[in-house]
Amino acid sequence: MTLAKSPHCTTTVIPDHTQLPESDGTFVKNFQEHPQSVLLTDSIRPVLQELHPDGQYRIGQDSGIYWRLTEPPERGAEAPDWFYVPNIPPLLDGEMRRSYVLWKEFVAPLIVLEFVSGDGLEERDKTPPSLDNQEEKKKAGKFWVYEQAIRVPFYGIYEVQKASVEMYHLVEGSYELMRANERGHYPIPAMGVELGIWQGKYDEVKLPWLRWWDNQGNLLLTGDERSQLLTSQLEQERQRAEQERQRAERLAERLRQMGINPDEM
């Protein structure tokens, strides 16, 4: 690609997140992908806040990860549907990141998740970048980029139509297909959680959603679910208290009928 030159010298200026495109002009392919990303983020945030009490982490949703300088710049980027990067500051140079630029950050995401909208070939594409006369003719496949270029430790391919998630773990430089545990989940040890498929209703739609569990197999709830659970628990406590009050009143009435004053007991 043509790199910028400093106006005062001939040194090549390597672009950062403020100089690279935020979007390649594409859009989310269906109405399920956005709520799926929100569901993952909302339910995992309390866990990440415990892991990073200093706030040093970021979650990306359809945000570009630039791994290579190319022309056009978008050809050297991938935009995962969801990813998590540990141990980086919330702001970069005092502002929110417009994209994630590996040659400026150096920390790879711990986990990347792709939501399949088509046949899944794009998410499983292992094609390396091809060069002809130093010009890139074909963009590298997503699988190859995450495995060989960015080197993401965990890569997940979620297919809502198949109610499945296919998880890979980077082992000695290559992805190995993970096996689900006895609960049908995939442990992510560094996060202390498991990832799997949950059949239920979210965003008014009943689907096989991709969700998190803790290491004991307890579903990680969203803020709304936690609020609803608390409301339900408070209502149950209120009902128990009311039942206890009514029981006490009935006992007191029986004592009065026996000529015993319950207030003097």
C-alpha positions as CSV (number, residue, x, y, z in Angstrom):
1,M,0.0,0.0,0.0
2,T,1.0,3.6,-0.3
3,L,2.1,4.8,3.1
4,A,2.0,8.4,4.4
5,K,5.2,10.4,4.6
6,S,6.1,12.8,7.3
7,P,6.1,16.4,5.9
8,H,9.5,17.1,7.5
9,C,11.3,14.0,6.6
10,T,11.2,10.9,4.4
11,T,10.4,8.5,7.2
12,T,7.4,6.3,6.5
13,V,4.5,6.9,9.0
14,I,2.8,3.7,10.0
15,P,-1.0,4.4,10.2
16,D,-2.9,4.0,13.5
17,H,-6.5,3.5,14.4
18,T,-7.4,7.1,13.7
19,Q,-6.1,6.8,10.1
20,L,-7.5,3.5,9.0
21,P,-11.1,2.9,7.8
22,E,-13.6,2.0,10.5
23,S,-15.8,0.0,8.0
24,D,-15.5,-1.8,4.7
25,G,-19.0,-0.8,3.7
26,T,-20.7,-4.1,4.6
27,F,-23.5,-4.5,7.0
28,V,-24.8,-7.1,9.5
29,K,-26.5,-9.9,7.5
30,N,-29.4,-10.6,9.7
31,F,-31.3,-9.3,12.7
32,Q,-30.0,-12.1,15.1
33,E,-26.4,-11.1,15.0
34,H,-26.7,-7.8,16.9
35,P,-28.7,-9.2,19.9
36,Q,-26.4,-12.2,20.0
37,S,-23.4,-9.9,20.4
38,V,-25.2,-7.9,23.1
39,L,-26.2,-11.1,24.9
40,L,-22.6,-12.3,25.0
41,T,-21.2,-8.9,26.2
42,D,-23.9,-8.2,28.8
43,S,-23.6,-11.6,30.5
44,I,-19.8,-11.8,30.5
45,R,-19.1,-8.3,31.7
46,P,-19.3,-9.0,35.5
47,V,-16.8,-11.8,35.0
48,L,-14.4,-9.6,33.1
49,Q,-14.8,-6.8,35.7
50,E,-13.6,-9.3,38.4
51,L,-10.7,-10.5,36.2
52,H,-9.8,-6.9,35.4
53,P,-10.6,-4.7,38.5
54,D,-8.4,-2.0,36.9
55,G,-10.6,-2.0,33.7
56,Q,-7.8,-3.1,31.5
57,Y,-9.7,-5.0,28.8
58,R,-11.8,-4.5,25.7
59,I,-14.7,-6.2,23.9
60,G,-15.1,-5.8,20.2
61,Q,-18.3,-6.3,18.2
62,D,-17.9,-6.1,14.4
63,S,-14.8,-4.0,15.0
64,G,-11.9,-4.2,12.6
65,I,-8.7,-6.0,13.6
66,Y,-5.8,-4.7,11.4
67,W,-3.1,-7.4,11.1
68,R,-1.3,-6.3,7.9
69,L,-0.6,-3.2,5.9
70,T,-2.3,-3.5,2.5
71,E,-3.9,-1.5,-0.3
72,P,-6.7,-1.0,0.2
73,P,-6.3,-1.0,4.0
74,E,-9.5,-3.1,4.6
75,R,-7.9,-6.0,2.8
76,G,-5.5,-6.4,5.7
77,A,-8.2,-6.4,8.4
78,E,-10.9,-8.8,9.8
79,A,-14.0,-7.7,11.7
80,P,-15.0,-10.6,14.0
81,D,-18.6,-10.6,15.2
82,W,-17.3,-10.7,18.8
83,F,-13.9,-10.7,20.4
84,Y,-12.2,-10.0,23.8
85,V,-8.8,-8.6,24.4
86,P,-7.3,-8.8,27.9
87,N,-4.8,-6.5,29.5
88,I,-5.2,-3.4,27.4
89,P,-6.3,0.1,28.4
90,P,-9.9,1.2,27.7
91,L,-8.6,4.2,25.8
92,L,-5.7,4.5,23.3
93,D,-4.0,7.9,23.2
94,G,-6.8,9.3,25.3
95,E,-9.6,8.3,22.9
96,M,-11.8,5.3,22.0
97,R,-10.4,3.0,19.4
98,R,-11.9,3.2,16.0
99,S,-10.3,-0.2,15.2
100,Y,-7.8,-2.6,16.7
101,V,-4.4,-2.2,15.1
102,L,-2.0,-5.0,16.0
103,W,1.2,-3.2,15.0
104,K,0.2,-0.5,17.6
105,E,-1.3,-2.8,20.3
106,F,0.7,-6.0,20.1
107,V,-1.8,-8.0,22.3
108,A,-3.9,-10.5,20.3
109,P,-7.5,-11.2,21.3
110,L,-7.9,-14.2,23.6
111,I,-11.1,-15.3,21.8
112,V,-12.8,-14.5,18.5
113,L,-16.3,-15.6,17.6
114,E,-17.9,-15.6,14.2
115,F,-21.6,-15.9,13.5
116,V,-22.3,-17.8,10.3
117,S,-24.9,-16.3,8.0
118,G,-24.2,-18.3,4.9
119,D,-22.8,-21.8,4.4
120,G,-19.9,-21.4,6.8
121,L,-17.2,-21.6,4.2
122,E,-16.0,-18.1,4.8
123,E,-15.5,-18.7,8.5
124,R,-13.5,-21.9,7.7
125,D,-11.5,-20.5,4.9
126,K,-7.8,-21.5,5.4
127,T,-6.5,-19.8,2.3
128,P,-3.3,-17.9,2.8
129,P,-2.8,-14.5,1.2
130,S,-1.6,-14.9,-2.4
131,L,0.9,-12.5,-3.9
132,D,1.6,-11.7,-7.6
133,N,4.3,-9.1,-8.4
134,Q,4.1,-7.9,-4.8
135,E,0.4,-7.1,-5.1
136,E,-2.1,-9.0,-3.1
137,K,-4.7,-10.6,-5.4
138,K,-6.8,-12.5,-2.9
139,K,-7.7,-11.8,0.6
140,A,-6.6,-14.4,3.2
141,G,-9.2,-16.6,4.6
142,K,-10.6,-15.9,8.0
143,F,-9.5,-19.2,9.5
144,W,-5.9,-18.6,8.3
145,V,-5.8,-15.1,9.6
146,Y,-7.0,-16.0,13.1
147,E,-4.7,-19.0,13.2
148,Q,-1.5,-17.9,11.4
149,A,-1.5,-14.1,11.4
150,I,-3.3,-12.9,14.6
151,R,-2.8,-16.2,16.5
152,V,-6.0,-16.0,18.5
153,P,-5.9,-18.7,21.2
154,F,-9.6,-19.6,20.9
155,Y,-11.7,-19.3,17.8
156,G,-15.4,-20.2,17.7
157,I,-17.8,-20.6,14.7
158,Y,-21.4,-20.3,15.7
159,E,-24.2,-21.5,13.5
160,V,-27.7,-20.6,14.7
161,Q,-29.3,-22.7,12.0
162,K,-27.5,-25.8,13.2
163,A,-27.7,-24.9,16.9
164,S,-24.0,-25.5,17.2
165,V,-20.7,-23.8,18.0
166,E,-17.4,-25.2,16.6
167,M,-14.5,-24.3,18.9
168,Y,-10.8,-24.3,18.1
169,H,-7.8,-23.9,20.4
170,L,-4.4,-22.8,19.2
171,V,-1.9,-25.5,20.1
172,E,1.8,-25.1,19.0
173,G,0.8,-22.7,16.2
174,S,-2.1,-24.6,14.8
175,Y,-5.8,-24.8,15.6
176,E,-7.1,-28.1,17.1
177,L,-10.8,-28.8,17.2
178,M,-12.0,-28.8,20.8
179,R,-14.2,-31.5,22.3
180,A,-17.2,-30.4,24.4
181,N,-17.2,-31.3,28.1
182,E,-19.9,-33.4,29.8
183,R,-22.3,-30.4,29.7
184,G,-21.8,-29.9,26.0
185,H,-19.7,-26.7,26.7
186,Y,-16.3,-25.5,25.8
187,P,-14.1,-24.3,28.7
188,I,-12.1,-21.1,28.2
189,P,-9.7,-21.5,31.2
190,A,-8.2,-18.0,31.1
191,M,-11.7,-16.5,31.5
192,G,-12.9,-19.1,34.0
193,V,-16.0,-19.7,31.9
194,E,-17.6,-22.2,29.4
195,L,-19.2,-21.4,26.1
196,G,-22.1,-23.4,24.6
197,I,-25.6,-23.4,23.1
198,W,-28.6,-22.3,25.2
199,Q,-32.2,-23.0,23.9
200,G,-34.3,-20.2,25.2
201,K,-36.0,-16.8,24.6
202,Y,-34.0,-13.6,24.3
203,D,-34.9,-10.4,22.7
204,E,-38.4,-11.8,22.2
205,V,-37.1,-14.6,20.1
206,K,-36.7,-18.3,21.0
207,L,-33.5,-19.6,19.4
208,P,-30.4,-21.7,20.1
209,W,-28.4,-18.8,21.5
210,L,-24.6,-18.8,22.1
211,R,-24.0,-18.2,25.8
212,W,-21.6,-18.4,28.7
213,W,-21.6,-20.6,31.8
214,D,-19.3,-20.6,34.8
215,N,-17.1,-23.5,35.6
216,Q,-19.8,-25.2,37.7
217,G,-22.2,-25.1,34.8
218,N,-24.3,-22.1,36.0
219,L,-25.7,-19.9,33.3
220,L,-24.3,-16.4,33.3
221,L,-27.2,-14.0,33.3
222,T,-27.8,-10.7,31.6
223,G,-28.6,-7.6,33.6
224,D,-32.3,-8.0,32.8
225,E,-32.2,-11.6,33.8
226,R,-30.5,-10.8,37.1
227,S,-33.1,-8.1,37.8
228,Q,-36.0,-10.5,37.0
229,L,-34.4,-13.1,39.2
230,L,-34.1,-10.7,42.1
231,T,-37.7,-9.5,41.6
232,S,-38.9,-13.1,41.7
233,Q,-36.9,-13.9,44.8
234,L,-38.2,-10.8,46.6
235,E,-41.8,-11.8,45.6
236,Q,-41.2,-15.3,47.0
237,E,-39.9,-13.8,50.2
238,R,-43.0,-11.6,50.5
239,Q,-45.3,-14.5,49.9
240,R,-43.5,-16.6,52.5
241,A,-43.7,-13.7,55.0
242,E,-47.4,-13.3,54.3
243,Q,-48.0,-17.1,54.7
244,E,-46.2,-17.0,58.0
245,R,-48.3,-14.0,59.2
246,Q,-51.5,-15.8,58.3
247,R,-50.3,-19.0,60.0
248,A,-49.5,-17.0,63.2
249,E,-53.0,-15.3,63.1
250,R,-54.7,-18.7,62.8
251,L,-52.7,-20.1,65.7
252,A,-53.5,-17.1,67.8
253,E,-57.3,-17.4,67.0
254,R,-57.3,-21.1,68.1
255,L,-55.6,-20.2,71.4
256,R,-58.2,-17.5,72.1
257,Q,-61.0,-20.1,71.4
258,M,-59.3,-22.3,74.0
259,G,-59.4,-19.4,76.5
260,I,-55.7,-18.6,76.2
261,N,-54.5,-15.1,75.6
262,P,-51.7,-15.5,73.0
263,D,-50.3,-12.0,74.0
264,E,-49.6,-13.3,77.5
265,M,-47.7,-16.3,76.4
